[in-house]
Amino acid sequence: MHKNKGFSVEEKIRVGIINYLNTRPLLYGLQFPPITEKIELIEDVPAKLAELLINGQIDVGLVPVAITQKLSHYSINGNYCIGAIGDVASVCVFSQVPLEKVEKIYLDYQSRSSVALCRWLIKNHWKITPEIVDARNESYLEEIKGTTAGLVIGDRALQQRPRFEYIYDLAGEWKQATGLPFVFAAWVSTRKLPDAFITEFDKANAYGLAHLDEVIAKIPEGIYDLKKYYSQDLSYTLDEEKRKGLALFLKILSDIS
């Protein structure tokens, strides 16, 4: 692990990015020069990317913010993130019955931040006491029925939406509980990235967000209204309000641990 040394000019910076629809606008901008000459892209699910960052196998990752609790030191880079100022649509608890009748909740295995947020909401906002089960694989999706609910994130959550009468959106519930937006993932590194690189990296992120029609054109139709998803449900700018929401969530996490 080489987290403490600087980057050489010729060294490519290893960039980990979540392979969900929600990252496509940011990923799009990273596929054009000049940034492509300076990075190596590695795609995976959030929890796996977090492991890669911890183990020094990537230099910066768009990772669940909860992972920062496991890092002795870290930086949050640039001005973009995966966030929401209200309902996000793709991080939800799905159920066939209202929350107060739920007896068991499965928690998605693909993200630490969403699971931590869900546990906090269960105890402090919804104030319910169901049995909580950490899912291990995709089979838990078949268990969401009757009085058993489930937290599902990412593209799979968008696919679940037509199937359930009760959908509890975690970003919307957080906003209701705290008055603040929520940041699910940010560009986290374990060693300082060059300032010039961060400036260029931000420009690449902004480029993708400015070309949403091109981003959407590359994705098969029918999963969800992606124009709405990218321009209304998701909010990618890591502004002051999102930084406040992020700081509060990280404080909650540190109080729990």
C-alpha positions in Angstrom: 0.0 0.0 0.0 1.4 3.3 -1.0 -1.0 5.8 0.4 1.6 8.2 1.8 3.7 8.9 -1.2 2.9 11.5 -3.9 1.9 10.7 -7.4 4.5 10.7 -10.2 3.6 12.5 -13.4 3.4 9.3 -15.5 1.5 7.3 -12.9 -2.1 6.7 -13.8 -4.5 7.3 -10.9 -6.7 4.3 -10.3 -10.3 5.5 -10.1 -13.1 3.2 -8.7 -16.6 3.9 -9.7 -19.9 2.2 -8.8 -21.4 0.3 -11.7 -25.0 1.5 -11.2 -27.1 3.7 -13.4 -26.8 6.5 -10.9 -23.1 7.0 -11.7 -23.4 7.0 -15.5 -23.4 10.8 -15.9 -20.1 11.0 -13.9 -18.6 8.0 -15.6 -19.5 9.5 -19.1 -17.3 12.5 -18.5 -14.4 10.3 -17.5 -14.3 8.6 -20.9 -12.9 11.5 -22.9 -9.4 13.1 -23.1 -7.6 14.7 -21.4 -8.7 12.9 -18.2 -8.6 9.4 -19.8 -4.9 9.7 -20.2 -4.4 10.1 -16.5 -6.7 7.5 -15.0 -7.4 3.8 -14.9 -11.2 3.1 -14.4 -12.3 0.2 -12.2 -16.0 -0.5 -11.9 -17.7 -2.6 -9.1 -20.5 -2.5 -6.6 -20.2 0.0 -3.7 -19.2 -2.4 -0.9 -16.5 -4.0 -3.1 -15.1 -0.6 -4.1 -14.9 0.3 -0.5 -12.8 -2.8 0.1 -10.5 -1.9 -2.8 -10.0 1.6 -1.3 -9.2 0.2 2.2 -6.7 -2.2 0.7 -5.0 0.4 -1.5 -6.1 -1.2 -4.7 -7.6 2.0 -6.0 -6.4 5.6 -5.3 -9.8 7.3 -5.3 -13.3 5.9 -5.4 -16.9 7.0 -5.7 -17.6 5.0 -2.5 -20.3 4.8 0.1 -19.5 7.6 2.6 -19.9 5.2 5.6 -16.5 3.7 4.6 -14.7 6.8 5.9 -15.2 5.3 9.4 -12.8 2.5 8.5 -10.1 4.8 7.2 -7.4 6.3 9.4 -7.2 9.3 7.1 -9.0 10.3 4.0 -9.9 13.2 1.7 -13.2 13.9 0.0 -12.3 15.3 -3.4 -14.0 17.7 -5.8 -17.4 19.1 -6.0 -19.5 16.1 -7.1 -21.2 13.2 -5.4 -24.1 10.8 -5.5 -26.7 12.7 -3.5 -30.3 13.6 -3.2 -32.3 16.6 -1.8 -35.5 14.5 -1.5 -36.6 11.1 -2.7 -33.9 9.4 -4.7 -36.0 6.5 -6.1 -33.2 3.9 -6.0 -32.5 3.4 -2.3 -35.8 2.2 -0.7 -37.4 -0.2 1.7 -40.0 -2.2 -0.2 -43.0 -3.8 1.6 -46.4 -5.3 1.0 -47.6 -3.8 4.3 -47.1 -0.5 6.1 -43.9 -0.2 8.2 -45.7 -0.5 11.5 -46.8 -4.0 10.4 -43.4 -5.1 9.2 -41.9 -7.9 11.3 -38.6 -8.5 9.5 -36.4 -6.3 7.2 -33.6 -7.6 5.0 -30.8 -5.2 4.4 -29.0 -5.0 1.0 -25.5 -6.4 1.0 -24.3 -4.1 -1.7 -23.8 -0.8 0.2 -22.7 0.1 3.7 -24.0 3.7 3.7 -27.6 2.8 2.8 -27.6 0.0 5.4 -26.3 2.4 8.1 -28.9 5.0 7.1 -31.6 2.3 7.2 -30.6 1.1 10.6 -30.7 4.7 11.9 -34.1 5.4 10.4 -35.5 2.1 11.8 -34.5 3.1 15.3 -34.7 6.9 15.4 -37.2 8.0 12.8 -39.6 5.1 12.2 -39.2 3.9 15.7 -40.0 0.3 14.9 -38.4 -2.9 16.2 -38.5 -5.5 13.4 -36.0 -8.4 13.1 -33.1 -7.1 11.0 -31.3 -9.5 8.6 -28.2 -8.7 6.7 -28.7 -10.2 3.2 -25.8 -12.2 1.8 -26.8 -12.5 -1.9 -29.6 -11.7 -4.4 -31.9 -14.5 -3.0 -33.2 -12.1 -0.4 -35.2 -10.3 -3.0 -37.6 -13.3 -3.2 -38.1 -13.1 0.6 -39.7 -9.6 0.4 -43.4 -10.5 0.9 -46.0 -10.6 3.6 -44.7 -8.9 6.7 -41.1 -9.1 5.5 -39.7 -5.9 4.0 -36.4 -5.3 2.3 -33.9 -2.5 1.6 -32.9 -2.6 -2.1 -30.4 -0.2 -3.7 -29.3 0.8 -7.2 -30.7 -0.4 -10.5 -32.5 -3.4 -8.7 -34.4 -0.9 -6.6 -35.7 0.9 -9.7 -36.8 -2.5 -11.1 -38.7 -3.3 -7.8 -40.8 -0.2 -7.8 -43.8 -1.5 -9.8 -44.0 -4.6 -7.5 -44.8 -3.1 -4.1 -47.5 -1.0 -2.6 -45.4 0.5 0.1 -42.1 2.2 -0.8 -40.0 4.1 1.8 -37.4 6.2 0.1 -34.4 6.5 2.4 -33.2 9.9 1.1 -36.7 11.3 1.5 -37.0 9.9 5.0 -33.7 11.4 6.0 -34.7 14.8 4.7 -38.0 14.5 6.6 -36.0 13.5 9.8 -33.2 16.1 9.6 -34.2 18.7 7.1 -30.9 18.1 5.1 -30.0 16.4 1.8 -28.2 13.1 1.9 -24.9 12.1 0.3 -24.7 8.4 -0.5 -21.3 8.3 -2.1 -18.4 10.8 -2.6 -15.0 10.7 -4.3 -12.9 9.5 -1.4 -9.1 9.0 -1.5 -6.7 7.7 1.2 -3.9 9.9 0.0 -3.8 13.5 -1.3 -4.5 13.8 -5.0 -2.8 16.6 -7.0 -4.8 19.8 -7.1 -4.5 20.0 -10.8 -5.8 16.5 -11.2 -8.9 17.3 -9.0 -9.6 20.4 -11.1 -9.5 18.3 -14.3 -11.5 15.5 -12.7 -14.2 18.0 -11.7 -14.4 19.3 -15.2 -14.9 15.7 -16.5 -17.7 15.1 -13.9 -19.4 18.4 -15.0 -19.1 17.4 -18.7 -21.1 14.2 -18.1 -23.8 16.1 -16.2 -24.0 18.6 -19.1 -24.6 15.9 -21.6 -27.4 13.8 -20.0 -29.2 13.1 -23.3 -26.0 11.4 -24.7 -25.7 9.5 -21.4 -29.3 8.3 -21.5 -29.0 7.4 -25.2 -26.4 4.7 -24.3 -28.8 3.0 -21.8 -31.5 0.5 -22.8 -35.0 1.9 -22.3 -37.6 0.7 -19.9 -35.9 0.6 -16.5 -37.1 3.9 -15.3 -37.6 7.5 -16.5 -33.8 8.3 -16.6 -34.3 12.0 -17.5 -36.2 12.4 -14.2 -33.8 10.2 -12.3 -30.7 12.2 -13.4 -32.2 15.7 -13.3 -34.7 15.4 -10.4 -34.2 12.4 -8.1 -30.4 12.5 -8.0 -28.5 15.6 -7.1 -24.8 15.5 -8.0 -23.3 18.8 -6.7 -21.6 18.5 -3.4 -22.8 21.9 -2.2 -22.9 23.4 1.3 -26.2 21.8 2.3 -25.1 18.4 1.2 -21.8 18.8 3.1 -23.9 19.6 6.2 -26.0 16.5 5.7 -22.8 14.5 5.1 -21.2 15.8 8.3 -24.3 15.0 10.3 -24.5 11.4 9.0 -20.7 10.8 9.6 -21.2 12.1 13.2 -24.1 9.7 13.7 -21.9 6.9 12.4 -19.1 7.8 14.7 -21.5 8.0 17.7 -22.8 4.5 16.9 -19.3 2.9 16.5 
